[in-house]
Amino acid sequence: MDHDAPVLFALQASRSFGEDVARHLGIALSAHEEREFEDGEHKSRSLVNVRNKDVYVIQSLYADTRESVNDKLLHLLFFIGALRDASAKSVTAVVPYLAYARKDAKTQTRDPVTTRYVARLFEAAGADRIVTLDVHNLAAFQNAFRCRTDHLEATKLFVAHLASLLRDASAITVVSPDIGGIKRAERFRQALCRSLGRELNLAFMEKARAKGMMRAGRLAGEVAATAIVIDDLISTGGTLLQAAIACRERGATRVYAAATHGLFIGDSGRLLSGAELDRIIVTDSVPPFRLSRQLIAKKLTIVSAAPLFAEAIRRIHNGGSVVELLEG
């Protein structure tokens, strides 16, 4: 980076990811303080001068064994506010996993639209820009925020990993586990086609979800011997498991899954212990702390998103194109 390098912070819960991003940028994380008062209230502040500086703050919003999603969100908002009060020129929230992005529309009477409410909180705290990775509904995300947004995709990361594994596969089908994910699956299919130099099939599962219950339907499209199920996240794993079973029933002999955010809630470990999936690929936007080391070693591959975020920050800071980063 040049002498006008960005000021980069990573809150404690995302320290490891932030250090990876900083290393790829060729800079060090800036010093800050986080502390808890006896009654549980939180305080954070920069320990460096941020006046008239472009500042970037990394915090991934997933619940872990120490902090809830709400804790992490509030800590990030408070830190953004403190940076604005310290006269930062701009503050960009770098959020690898953006919480509350799944409730993006009213599906029942008097439903909340939580994505929009979270957007208002970021804006009220003083965020000038949000950078995140593979939100559940891109249109809803873009429409919820009035500040600038940059939406990164893990497509290139997954293609780089899977292309070498599938170079000799005779026929491949890319599968969306629901209708809503068809565009995401199609973008991945096109990128993998370019990498492999040949055409691939596309299929999708018909399903509906209401009041937390998922109803699976048929698998539409031609399924080849090798199937790749693409999704934005793995929560309990039910959607992914049903898609894998459907692919097997339609003749697939190898089934891979790639999902950007691996939450692995509840009984999702069965995805790794069962025979339905040959391998699961996720990014490190959410560490797989809920899984045992044995399950992780069995069939989970974690690809780093830190280089992608580092390059996005570099381009934003230097006036480069984030769109070209995703397309190139």
Backbone hydrogen bonds, N-H to C=O, Kabsch-Sander energy under -0.5 kcal/mol:
donor,donor_aa,acceptor,acceptor_aa,energy
5,A,2,D,-0.7
7,V,54,D,-2.2
8,L,6,P,-0.7
9,F,56,Y,-3.0
11,L,58,I,-2.1
14,S,11,L,-2.2
15,R,12,Q,-1.5
18,G,14,S,-2.5
19,E,15,R,-2.4
20,D,16,S,-1.6
21,V,17,F,-2.2
22,A,18,G,-2.8
23,R,19,E,-2.2
24,H,20,D,-1.9
25,L,21,V,-1.5
26,G,22,A,-1.1
27,I,22,A,-2.2
30,S,8,L,-3.5
33,E,45,R,-2.9
35,R,43,K,-2.6
37,F,41,E,-3.3
40,G,37,F,-2.3
43,K,35,R,-2.5
45,R,33,E,-1.9
47,L,31,A,-2.5
52,N,87,S,-2.9
53,K,50,V,-2.2
55,V,53,K,-0.7
55,V,90,S,-2.8
56,Y,7,V,-2.8
57,V,92,T,-2.6
58,I,9,F,-2.4
59,Q,94,V,-2.2
61,L,97,Y,-2.6
62,Y,60,S,-1.3
64,D,67,E,-2.7
72,K,68,S,-2.2
73,L,69,V,-2.5
74,L,70,N,-2.6
75,H,71,D,-2.7
76,L,72,K,-2.2
77,L,73,L,-2.5
78,F,74,L,-2.7
79,F,75,H,-2.0
80,I,76,L,-2.4
81,G,77,L,-2.4
82,A,78,F,-2.2
83,L,79,F,-2.2
84,R,80,I,-2.1
85,D,81,G,-2.2
86,A,82,A,-1.2
87,S,84,R,-1.6
88,A,83,L,-2.1
89,K,50,V,-0.6
89,K,53,K,-1.4
90,S,53,K,-1.6
92,T,55,V,-2.8
93,A,91,V,-0.5
93,A,129,R,-2.6
94,V,57,V,-3.4
94,V,92,T,-0.7
95,V,93,A,-0.8
95,V,131,V,-3.1
98,L,96,P,-0.5
99,A,97,Y,-0.7
101,A,98,L,-0.7
104,D,102,R,-1.4
107,T,105,A,-0.8
111,D,108,Q,-1.8
115,T,103,K,-1.8
116,R,113,V,-0.9
117,Y,113,V,-1.3
118,V,114,T,-2.4
119,A,115,T,-1.9
120,R,116,R,-1.9
121,L,117,Y,-1.6
122,F,118,V,-2.2
123,E,119,A,-2.3
124,A,120,R,-2.7
125,A,121,L,-2.1
126,G,122,F,-1.0
127,A,122,F,-2.3
128,D,91,V,-2.9
129,R,91,V,-1.2
130,I,148,R,-1.9
131,V,93,A,-2.8
132,T,150,D,-2.1
133,L,95,V,-0.7
133,L,96,P,-0.8
134,D,152,L,-2.8
141,F,137,N,-2.2
142,Q,138,L,-2.7
143,N,139,A,-2.2
144,A,140,A,-1.5
145,F,141,F,-1.3
148,R,128,D,-1.5
150,D,130,I,-2.6
152,L,132,T,-3.0
152,L,150,D,-0.7
158,F,154,A,-2.3
159,V,155,T,-2.8
160,A,156,K,-2.3
161,H,157,L,-1.4
162,L,158,F,-3.0
163,A,159,V,-2.6
164,S,160,A,-0.6
165,L,161,H,-0.7
166,L,162,L,-2.1
167,R,164,S,-0.5
169,A,166,L,-1.4
173,T,226,T,-2.5
174,V,201,N,-2.7
175,V,228,I,-3.4
176,S,203,A,-2.3
181,G,178,D,-1.1
182,I,179,I,-1.7
185,A,181,G,-2.4
186,E,182,I,-2.7
187,R,183,K,-2.3
188,F,184,R,-2.0
189,R,185,A,-2.7
190,Q,186,E,-2.6
191,A,187,R,-2.0
192,L,188,F,-2.7
193,C,189,R,-2.5
194,R,190,Q,-2.1
195,S,191,A,-1.9
196,L,192,L,-2.7
197,G,193,C,-2.2
198,R,193,C,-1.1
201,N,172,I,-2.5
203,A,174,V,-2.5
204,F,220,A,-2.3
205,M,176,S,-2.3
206,E,218,R,-2.3
207,K,205,M,-0.6
208,A,215,R,-2.0
210,A,213,M,-2.3
213,M,210,A,-2.1
215,R,208,A,-3.5
216,A,214,M,-0.6
217,G,206,E,-3.2
220,A,204,F,-3.0
220,A,218,R,-0.7
224,A,222,E,-0.5
226,T,171,A,-1.3
227,A,254,R,-2.7
228,I,173,T,-2.6
229,V,256,Y,-3.0
230,I,175,V,-2.7
230,I,228,I,-0.5
231,D,258,A,-2.2
234,I,261,H,-2.7
235,S,233,L,-0.5
241,L,237,G,-2.5
242,Q,238,G,-2.2
243,A,239,T,-1.9
244,A,240,L,-2.3
245,I,241,L,-2.5
246,A,242,Q,-2.3
247,C,243,A,-2.1
248,R,244,A,-2.2
249,E,245,I,-2.5
250,R,246,A,-1.4
251,G,248,R,-1.7
252,A,247,C,-2.5
253,T,225,A,-2.4
254,R,225,A,-2.2
256,Y,227,A,-3.0
257,A,279,R,-2.0
258,A,229,V,-2.8
259,A,281,I,-2.5
260,T,231,D,-1.1
261,H,232,D,-2.0
262,G,260,T,-0.6
263,L,234,I,-2.0
263,L,261,H,-1.0
264,F,234,I,-1.4
265,I,235,S,-2.8
268,S,265,I,-1.4
270,R,267,D,-1.7
271,L,268,S,-2.0
272,L,269,G,-1.1
273,S,269,G,-1.6
274,G,270,R,-2.1
278,D,255,V,-3.3
279,R,255,V,-0.9
280,I,299,K,-2.6
281,I,257,A,-2.8
282,V,301,T,-2.5
283,T,260,T,-1.7
284,D,303,V,-1.0
286,V,283,T,-0.5
289,F,287,P,-1.8
291,L,288,P,-1.5
296,I,292,S,-2.2
297,A,293,R,-2.5
298,K,294,Q,-1.3
299,K,295,L,-1.4
300,L,296,I,-1.9
301,T,280,I,-2.9
303,V,282,V,-2.7
303,V,301,T,-0.5
309,F,305,A,-2.2
310,A,306,A,-2.8
311,E,307,P,-2.3
312,A,308,L,-2.0
313,I,309,F,-2.7
314,R,310,A,-2.4
315,R,311,E,-2.4
316,I,312,A,-2.6
317,H,313,I,-2.6
318,N,314,R,-2.1
319,G,315,R,-0.7
319,G,316,I,-0.6
320,G,315,R,-3.4
322,V,320,G,-0.6
325,L,321,S,-0.9
326,L,322,V,-1.6
327,E,323,V,-1.9
328,G,324,E,-2.4
